[in-house]
Amino acid sequence: MQLPASSSPFSSLSRRDFIRASALAAGSMVLARNLPAASAAAEPIIDVHGHLSYSGRTDPAFLAHQKALGATLTILLPSGVRSANHPGGSGENEPARQFALARPGEFLFFSNEVTDHPEATKVIEKHLKLGAIGIGEQKFKVDCDSPGSIRVAELAREYNVPVILHFEHDLYNRHIERFGKVLEKFPTVNFIGHAVAWWGNIDKNHDQKNSYPTGPITPGGITDRYLTDYPNCYADVSARSGYGAIVRDEAFFKDFLIRHQNKLVYGSDCAETTGVAPSCFAANTIAAIRRLAPSKEVERKILYGNAKKLLKIA
């Protein structure tokens, strides 16, 4: 979406900033963007990747899962309005917003829509105006540099919000090897990579058809290079793919944590109900980060500080 030209002396204040400030002026949204004092005192954890009704999980079970996990603030990622080309759910923008508003200080929400839907940016923008703090999870059958993907990135630039992308070979956000061009085109947009193709490609010799590789990692993978080369590239350590990347080669991942300590954020993306290790891989991921982080400072960055800064949480 393009802003109209203006000769006003206030033209340097973009529409996105005005809308964002107006939304935050509402009391509920101000509360929703601040952590409770009690949570902040108990080593808070920000989970950047939560889903409502995941595999039929009820809301009470989700709340219990997040509490057991230790997540003090969870970001809700809605799906888009699905179609025959993008099966598997229904629009969740408004349910995510309502869920978050009912639980200020514990939940915030992103906005989302199917990337190549003809009104994708219109739908996403509507909920950005209502207080969404990012876009995603973009998990749709498009190339990562498709025209629709570019339009979503343009909207993210306009509103100064991050985008979470699910990369899966030959399926979602295809052609990860071309994603560097998107990072270059939008240097002010922060992109957060996630899922099987993202984490598989920390290995230089990754077999793109293997969603859950095991065994030693050869340094020099494409996503490792993206994190190194592009200041606007981040990674969401969530789901079975994120946990698998950690435990398949812990010696490699120890160095990975050091190199990218300012680029990694924690997420659960977990459908189970206990929130407790060993059955919950999201809990296992937290334990692995705590075990492998070279210092308490690095651990705190990944489980809390990086997301707080990236998402502009007060």
C-alpha positions in Angstrom: 0.0 0.0 0.0 1.3 3.4 -0.9 0.9 6.6 1.1 -0.5 9.6 -0.8 2.0 12.4 -1.4 1.9 15.2 1.0 3.4 18.6 1.3 2.4 18.9 5.0 5.2 19.8 7.5 4.1 16.6 9.3 4.6 14.3 6.3 7.6 12.8 8.0 5.2 11.2 10.5 3.9 8.3 8.3 0.4 7.1 8.3 1.6 3.8 9.9 3.1 5.7 12.9 -0.1 7.7 13.3 -2.3 4.7 13.2 0.0 2.7 15.5 0.0 5.6 18.0 -3.8 5.9 17.9 -4.3 2.2 18.4 -1.9 2.2 21.4 -3.8 5.1 22.9 -6.7 2.8 23.7 -6.3 1.6 27.2 -6.6 -2.1 26.4 -3.9 -2.0 23.8 -1.6 -0.1 26.1 -2.1 -2.8 28.7 -1.6 -5.5 26.1 1.8 -4.2 25.1 3.2 -4.2 28.6 4.4 -7.2 30.7 2.9 -7.6 34.2 5.4 -6.7 36.9 5.2 -10.1 38.5 6.1 -11.8 35.2 9.0 -9.5 34.6 10.5 -10.5 38.0 10.5 -14.2 37.2 12.8 -14.6 34.2 10.1 -14.0 31.6 9.9 -15.9 28.3 8.4 -14.5 25.1 6.9 -17.1 22.9 6.7 -15.6 19.4 4.9 -18.5 17.8 1.5 -19.5 19.3 -1.6 -20.8 17.5 -5.2 -21.0 18.7 -7.1 -24.2 18.1 -3.9 -26.0 17.0 -4.9 -29.5 15.9 -8.1 -29.1 17.8 -6.6 -28.0 21.1 -9.0 -26.1 23.3 -8.3 -22.7 24.6 -8.1 -23.8 28.3 -5.6 -26.5 27.2 -3.6 -23.9 25.3 -3.6 -21.6 28.3 -2.4 -24.4 30.6 0.3 -25.4 28.1 1.7 -21.8 28.0 1.7 -21.5 31.8 3.5 -24.9 32.2 5.9 -23.9 29.5 6.8 -20.7 31.4 5.8 -18.4 28.6 4.9 -15.0 30.2 4.0 -13.4 26.9 2.8 -15.2 23.8 2.4 -13.9 20.3 -0.7 -15.3 18.5 -0.1 -16.0 14.8 -3.4 -16.3 12.9 -3.9 -18.2 9.7 -5.3 -16.5 6.6 -8.6 -17.2 4.9 -8.0 -20.5 3.3 -9.2 -21.8 -0.1 -8.9 -24.8 -2.3 -5.3 -23.8 -3.1 -4.5 -23.2 0.6 -6.5 -25.7 2.6 -6.5 -26.2 6.3 -8.4 -23.8 8.4 -10.3 -20.5 8.4 -9.4 -16.9 9.1 -8.2 -16.3 12.6 -7.4 -12.6 12.7 -10.4 -11.5 14.8 -10.3 -14.5 17.2 -6.6 -13.9 17.8 -7.3 -10.2 18.5 -10.2 -10.9 20.9 -8.2 -13.6 22.7 -5.3 -11.2 23.2 -7.5 -8.3 24.3 -9.1 -10.5 26.9 -5.7 -11.3 28.4 -3.7 -8.1 28.5 -0.1 -8.5 29.3 -0.1 -12.2 28.5 -0.9 -12.2 24.7 -0.3 -10.1 21.7 -1.3 -10.8 18.1 -0.1 -10.6 14.5 -2.2 -10.1 11.4 -2.2 -12.5 8.4 -3.8 -13.4 5.1 -3.0 -15.8 2.2 -0.1 -14.2 0.4 -1.7 -14.2 -3.1 -5.2 -13.5 -2.0 -6.4 -10.5 -4.0 -7.2 -8.5 -0.8 -4.3 -9.8 1.3 -2.8 -6.5 2.1 -6.2 -4.9 2.8 -7.1 -7.7 5.3 -3.7 -7.5 6.9 -3.7 -3.8 7.1 -7.1 -3.8 8.8 -5.7 -5.7 11.8 -2.5 -3.8 11.9 -4.7 -0.7 12.4 -6.4 -2.6 15.3 -3.1 -3.3 17.1 -1.4 -6.3 15.4 2.3 -6.0 15.9 3.5 -8.1 13.0 2.5 -10.1 10.0 2.4 -13.9 9.9 2.7 -16.7 10.0 3.0 -16.5 6.2 2.6 -20.2 5.4 1.2 -20.4 1.9 1.9 -22.0 -1.5 3.9 -19.2 -3.1 7.5 -18.5 -4.0 9.2 -16.5 -1.3 9.8 -13.7 -3.9 6.4 -13.9 -5.5 4.5 -10.7 -6.4 2.2 -11.3 -3.4 5.2 -11.8 -1.1 6.6 -8.5 -2.3 3.3 -6.7 -1.6 3.2 -8.1 1.9 6.8 -7.0 2.5 5.9 -3.5 1.2 3.1 -3.3 3.8 5.4 -4.5 6.5 7.8 -1.7 5.6 5.0 0.9 5.6 3.9 -0.2 9.1 7.4 -1.0 10.4 6.4 -4.5 11.6 8.2 -7.8 11.2 7.1 -10.8 9.1 7.3 -14.4 10.2 7.8 -16.9 7.3 7.4 -20.6 7.2 9.8 -22.1 4.6 9.1 -25.6 3.3 10.7 -27.0 0.2 8.5 -27.1 -2.9 5.5 -26.1 -0.8 5.5 -22.9 1.3 7.6 -19.8 0.5 9.4 -21.9 -2.1 13.0 -21.2 -3.4 14.6 -20.2 -0.1 17.8 -19.8 -2.2 16.2 -16.6 -3.6 15.3 -15.1 -0.3 18.5 -13.1 -0.1 17.1 -10.9 -2.8 14.1 -10.1 -0.7 16.3 -9.3 2.3 18.3 -6.9 0.1 15.2 -5.3 -1.4 13.7 -4.5 2.0 16.6 -3.7 4.4 14.2 -2.0 6.9 11.9 -4.9 7.2 12.8 -7.6 9.8 12.0 -11.1 8.5 11.9 -14.0 10.9 12.6 -17.4 9.2 11.1 -20.6 10.5 10.2 -24.3 9.8 11.7 -27.3 8.0 13.5 -25.7 5.0 14.8 -22.9 7.1 16.3 -25.1 9.8 17.4 -27.8 7.4 19.4 -25.2 5.4 21.7 -24.4 8.3 23.6 -27.4 6.8 25.6 -26.6 3.7 24.8 -30.1 2.4 21.1 -30.2 3.2 18.9 -32.5 1.2 16.0 -30.3 0.4 13.6 -33.3 0.3 14.5 -34.3 3.9 12.3 -32.2 6.2 13.8 -33.5 9.4 17.5 -34.3 8.9 19.6 -35.8 11.6 23.3 -36.1 12.1 26.3 -33.8 11.9 25.9 -30.4 10.3 28.3 -29.1 7.6 28.9 -25.3 8.3 28.0 -22.8 5.6 24.3 -23.4 5.1 22.3 -20.8 3.3 20.1 -19.7 6.3 23.2 -19.5 8.5 24.7 -17.2 5.8 21.5 -15.1 5.7 21.7 -14.6 9.5 25.3 -13.5 9.1 25.0 -11.3 6.1 21.7 -9.5 6.6 20.9 -7.3 9.7 17.2 -7.7 9.0 17.2 -11.5 9.1 16.1 -13.3 12.2 15.2 -16.9 13.1 12.4 -18.4 15.2 13.6 -21.5 17.1 10.3 -23.3 17.3 8.5 -26.4 16.2 10.0 -29.9 15.8 12.2 -28.4 13.1 13.8 -25.9 15.4 14.3 -28.4 18.2 15.7 -30.9 15.7 18.2 -28.4 14.5 19.5 -28.1 18.0 19.8 -31.7 19.1 21.1 -33.2 15.8 24.5 -31.6 16.3 24.8 -29.8 19.7 28.5 -28.9 19.2 27.5 -27.0 16.0 24.6 -25.4 17.7 26.6 -24.1 20.6 28.7 -22.1 18.1 25.5 -21.1 16.2 24.1 -19.7 19.4 27.2 -17.6 19.9 27.3 -16.3 16.3 23.6 -15.5 16.1 22.9 -14.6 19.8 21.2 -11.3 18.7 19.2 -12.9 15.9 17.4 -15.8 17.5 14.0 -15.7 19.2 12.1 -18.5 20.9 8.8 -19.9 19.8 6.7 -23.0 20.7 4.5 -23.8 17.6 3.4 -26.8 19.6 0.1 -28.6 19.5 0.4 -30.7 22.6 -1.3 -29.9 25.9 1.2 -30.5 28.8 3.9 -27.9 28.1 6.2 -30.1 30.0 9.3 -32.0 28.9 9.9 -34.6 27.6 6.6 -34.9 25.8 6.5 -31.3 24.8 9.2 -30.4 22.3 8.7 -26.7 23.0 9.7 -27.3 26.6 12.6 -29.4 25.4 13.8 -26.5 23.2 13.8 -24.2 26.2 15.9 -26.7 28.2 18.3 -27.2 25.3 18.8 -23.4 24.9 19.5 -23.1 28.6 21.9 -26.0 28.4 23.8 -24.9 25.4 23.9 -21.1 25.8 27.4 -20.0 26.6 26.2 -17.6 29.3 23.1 -16.5 31.1 23.2 -13.3 29.1 22.9 -15.2 25.8 20.1 -17.4 27.2 18.1 -14.4 28.3 18.5 -12.8 24.8 17.1 -15.8 23.0 14.3 -16.6 25.4 13.3 -13.0 26.0 15.4 -10.0 25.1 15.7 -10.3 21.4 12.0 -10.7 20.9 11.3 -7.8 23.3 13.5 -5.6 21.1 12.4 -6.9 17.8 8.7 -6.6 18.5 9.1 -3.3 20.3 7.5 -4.5 23.5 7.5 -2.0 26.3 
